[in-house]
Amino acid sequence: MPYVNFRVTKEGVTAEQKLELIKGATELLQRVLNKNPATTFVIIDEVETDNWGIGYDNVTTLRANAAAAKAKAKANAS
């Protein structure tokens, strides 16, 4: 009974994309390990960017800093 858990940031992953992940993981386990799709569980957890950290910051802060740096670079280039 395989169990696959995807964790992604909650940023507009569509129902179609989620279904593609579920199908793809199930097909992979069936093809490589000969696992029964009827007993393969795929869970997709969506995590708020405030709750996902990289280094010393959360993703919300990192993305805001990146956007500010990009805007500053664009302003300096003008």
N, C-alpha and C positions, 0 to 999 in steps of 0.2 A: 504494500500500500504506500506508494510514493507520495511525498508531500513537498510541494514547491512553494516557496514564499518570496514574492517580489515586493520590494519596498521602493516606492518612488515618491518624489515630492508631489504634493497636491497642486498641480499647475495645469489643469485642463487636459488630463489624459482622457481620451474619448472612450466611450463604450466599445467602439470598434477596435481601438488599439488594445484594450484590455482583453477582448475576445481573441485577438490575434496572439497575445501572449499566452493565454490559456491553451489555445489550440496548439501553438508551437511547442510549448513545454510538454504537453501531453504526447504529441507526435514524437518528439525527441526521446522521451522515456520509453515509448513503445518500440521505436526503431532501434535504439542502442541497447536497452536493457530488457526488451521483450516484456514490458510491464503492461498490464491490462488498463486501458483507458477508463474503464468503468470504476476502477478503484484508485485512480490517480487524482489527487487533490491539489488544486492550484489556488493560492490565496494571493490577492493583490492588496497590500496596505498602502494607503496614501497618507503621507506625513506632511503636516504643515511645514513650510520652510522655516518658521521660528523654532521648530522642534528638530531640525536636522543641522548638526554642527559639523564644520570642517575646520580643523585647526582650532583657533580660539574664538571663532565667530559662528553665528548661525547663517544659513543660506540667505535669509532675508537681508541681513546686513551686508554680506558679501556681494550680493547682486546690486544693492543700492550703491555701494561703494564703486562697483564696476561701472554702473550707469553714470555716476557723477564724474568719474575719471574720463569716460568716453566723451561726455558732454564738454568737459574742460578741454580735452584734446581737440575736439572739433572747433570750439570757440577760439583756441589759440591758432588753429590752422587757417582761420578766416582772415 
